């Protein structure tokens, strides 16, 4: 789990949903939630809602539910066309729509890293009545991320020099790399937070 955005009623104790400092030793670089000022929580206020983004949900029950959803997504996608959305759920873990994608990374196992954008609601009716609008937004974000990644790779390819083949081979040794590094954008998680907050505000699921 890299980032989770939740909508919280202002009447609730918003601080309950804030993130906590996660020891660096417990999170690999590729899964780290990072913003420029080192915050562990991003918040956006709108009318009677607060949209909160953290590394993972602070409430144990919601955290456990999200882990189950993520495991299901990445288990199914092994034999599934990643360009197609996945929809599933139950009353215990919530109802979800997920869209997976992969980014090329020569330092990763298999030269690629896999991710998924997942929208989850406690209400099956609310989720599926807005299914098309959710998919439009998920597709738009996936297209943005994959297009930026492709452009960075193409720029790197053009700048490669045959005399630097040794350095290139060395740089491809397996290592953990964050989305920020892959997309060369220190404010990536701020942008993702604002996008997710806007989506939640529009849909009110």
C-alpha positions as CSV (number, residue, x, y, z in Angstrom):
1,X,0.0,0.0,0.0
2,X,1.6,3.3,-1.1
3,X,-1.2,5.8,-0.5
4,X,-4.7,5.9,0.8
5,X,-7.2,8.8,0.5
6,X,-10.4,8.8,2.7
7,X,-13.3,11.2,3.0
8,X,-14.1,12.0,6.6
9,X,-17.1,14.0,8.0
10,X,-16.0,17.2,9.7
11,X,-18.2,16.1,12.6
12,X,-15.9,13.2,13.2
13,X,-12.5,13.4,14.9
14,X,-10.4,13.9,11.8
15,X,-7.2,13.3,13.8
16,X,-8.2,9.6,14.1
17,X,-7.5,9.3,10.4
18,X,-4.1,11.0,10.4
19,X,-1.0,9.0,9.5
20,X,1.7,8.1,11.9
21,X,5.5,8.0,11.4
22,X,6.4,4.7,9.8
23,X,9.9,3.4,10.6
24,X,12.0,3.5,7.4
25,X,13.1,-0.1,8.1
26,X,9.4,-1.3,7.8
27,X,8.7,0.3,4.4
28,X,10.7,-0.3,1.2
29,X,11.6,2.6,-1.0
30,X,9.2,1.5,-3.7
31,X,6.3,1.6,-1.3
32,X,7.2,4.8,0.5
33,X,4.7,7.7,0.8
34,X,6.8,10.9,0.4
35,X,5.9,14.6,0.2
36,X,8.5,17.4,0.1
37,X,8.0,18.7,3.6
38,X,8.2,15.2,5.2
39,X,4.5,15.1,6.2
40,X,2.8,11.8,6.9
41,X,-0.7,13.3,6.2
42,X,-2.2,15.4,3.5
43,X,-5.6,17.1,4.0
44,X,-8.1,19.0,1.9
45,X,-11.2,20.6,3.3
46,X,-14.5,21.0,1.4
47,X,-17.8,21.9,3.0
48,X,-18.6,19.2,5.5
49,X,-15.9,16.8,4.4
50,X,-12.1,16.5,4.9
51,X,-10.1,14.4,2.5
52,X,-7.2,12.7,4.2
53,X,-4.3,11.0,2.4
54,X,-1.8,8.8,4.3
55,X,0.5,5.8,3.7
56,X,-2.3,3.5,4.9
57,X,-5.6,3.8,6.9
58,X,-4.9,4.4,10.6
59,X,-8.1,2.5,11.7
60,X,-7.2,-1.1,12.0
61,X,-10.4,-2.5,10.6
62,X,-10.1,-0.4,7.4
63,X,-6.4,-1.2,7.1
64,X,-7.2,-4.9,7.2
65,X,-10.0,-4.5,4.6
66,X,-7.7,-2.6,2.3
67,X,-5.0,-5.3,2.6
68,X,-7.5,-7.9,1.5
69,X,-8.6,-5.8,-1.4
70,X,-5.0,-5.2,-2.6
71,X,-4.1,-8.9,-2.2
72,X,-7.2,-9.8,-4.3
73,X,-6.3,-7.3,-7.0
74,X,-2.8,-8.5,-7.4
75,X,-3.7,-12.1,-7.2
76,X,-6.4,-11.8,-9.9
77,X,-4.2,-9.7,-12.3
78,X,-1.6,-12.5,-12.7
79,X,-3.9,-14.1,-15.3
80,X,-5.9,-11.0,-16.2
81,X,-5.8,-8.3,-18.9
82,X,-4.4,-5.3,-16.9
83,X,-6.1,-2.9,-19.3
84,X,-9.5,-4.0,-18.0
85,X,-10.9,-2.8,-14.7
86,X,-11.7,-5.3,-11.9
87,X,-15.0,-4.9,-9.9
88,X,-15.7,-7.0,-6.8
89,X,-16.6,-6.7,-3.1
90,X,-18.7,-7.7,-0.1
91,X,-20.3,-6.1,2.9
92,X,-17.3,-6.8,5.1
93,X,-14.4,-5.3,3.0
94,X,-16.4,-2.9,0.9
95,X,-17.0,-2.8,-2.9
96,X,-14.2,-1.9,-5.2
97,X,-13.3,-0.9,-8.7
98,X,-9.6,-1.3,-9.5
99,X,-7.5,-0.4,-12.6
100,X,-4.0,-1.8,-12.7
101,X,-1.0,-0.7,-14.8
102,X,2.7,-1.3,-15.1
103,X,5.7,1.0,-15.5
104,X,9.0,-0.1,-17.1
105,X,12.0,-0.1,-14.8
106,X,15.2,-1.9,-15.7
107,X,16.2,-2.2,-12.1
108,X,13.0,-4.1,-11.1
109,X,12.5,-7.8,-11.3
110,X,11.2,-8.6,-14.8
111,X,12.0,-4.9,-15.8
112,X,8.6,-3.6,-14.7
113,X,6.7,-2.5,-11.6
114,X,3.0,-3.1,-11.1
115,X,0.5,-0.7,-9.5
116,X,-3.2,-0.4,-9.1
117,X,-5.6,2.5,-8.5
118,X,-8.5,1.3,-6.4
119,X,-11.8,3.1,-5.5
120,X,-13.6,1.5,-2.6
121,X,-17.1,2.3,-1.1
122,X,-19.1,0.8,1.7
123,X,-22.2,1.0,-0.5
124,X,-22.5,-1.3,-3.5
125,X,-25.3,0.7,-4.9
126,X,-23.4,4.0,-4.6
127,X,-20.3,2.6,-6.2
128,X,-21.9,0.9,-9.2
129,X,-24.3,3.8,-9.9
130,X,-21.2,5.9,-10.5
131,X,-19.2,3.1,-12.1
132,X,-18.6,4.9,-15.5
133,X,-17.6,8.2,-13.9
134,X,-15.1,6.4,-11.6
135,X,-13.6,4.4,-14.5
136,X,-13.2,7.6,-16.5
137,X,-11.2,9.2,-13.7
138,X,-9.1,6.1,-13.1
139,X,-8.3,5.8,-16.8
140,X,-7.3,9.4,-17.0
141,X,-4.8,9.1,-14.1
142,X,-3.3,5.9,-15.4
143,X,-2.9,7.5,-18.8
144,X,-1.1,10.5,-17.2
145,X,1.2,8.3,-15.2
146,X,2.1,5.9,-18.0
147,X,2.6,8.6,-20.5
148,X,4.9,10.5,-18.2
149,X,6.9,7.3,-17.6
150,X,7.2,6.6,-21.3
151,X,8.4,10.1,-22.0
152,X,11.1,9.9,-19.3
153,X,12.3,6.5,-20.7
154,X,12.4,7.9,-24.2
155,X,14.4,10.9,-23.1
156,X,16.8,8.6,-21.3
157,X,17.2,6.4,-24.3
158,X,18.0,9.4,-26.5
159,X,20.7,10.6,-24.1
160,X,22.3,7.2,-23.8
161,X,25.8,7.0,-25.1
162,X,27.3,3.7,-26.3
163,X,30.5,4.4,-24.3
164,X,28.5,4.3,-21.1
165,X,27.3,0.8,-21.4
166,X,29.1,-0.3,-18.3
167,X,27.5,2.4,-16.2
168,X,24.1,1.5,-17.7
169,X,24.5,-2.1,-16.8
170,X,25.5,-1.1,-13.2
171,X,22.4,1.1,-12.9
172,X,20.2,-1.8,-13.8
173,X,21.1,-3.9,-10.8
174,X,17.9,-4.7,-8.9
175,X,16.9,-2.0,-6.4
176,X,13.9,-0.4,-4.9
177,X,12.7,2.8,-6.6
178,X,9.8,4.9,-5.6
179,X,7.1,6.3,-7.9
180,X,8.6,9.7,-7.3
181,X,11.9,8.6,-8.7
182,X,10.4,6.7,-11.6
183,X,8.3,9.7,-12.6
184,X,10.8,12.3,-11.6
185,X,8.2,14.3,-9.7
186,X,8.8,15.3,-6.0
187,X,5.2,16.5,-5.7
188,X,3.6,13.4,-7.2
189,X,1.8,12.3,-4.0
190,X,0.4,15.9,-3.6
191,X,-1.0,15.7,-7.1
192,X,-2.4,12.2,-6.4
193,X,-4.0,13.5,-3.2
194,X,-5.6,16.4,-4.9
195,X,-6.9,14.2,-7.7
196,X,-8.3,11.6,-5.3
197,X,-9.9,14.3,-3.1
198,X,-11.5,15.9,-6.2
199,X,-12.9,12.5,-7.3
200,X,-14.3,11.7,-3.9
201,X,-15.9,15.1,-3.7
202,X,-17.5,14.7,-7.1
203,X,-18.9,11.2,-6.4
204,X,-19.7,11.4,-2.7
205,X,-19.8,7.6,-2.4
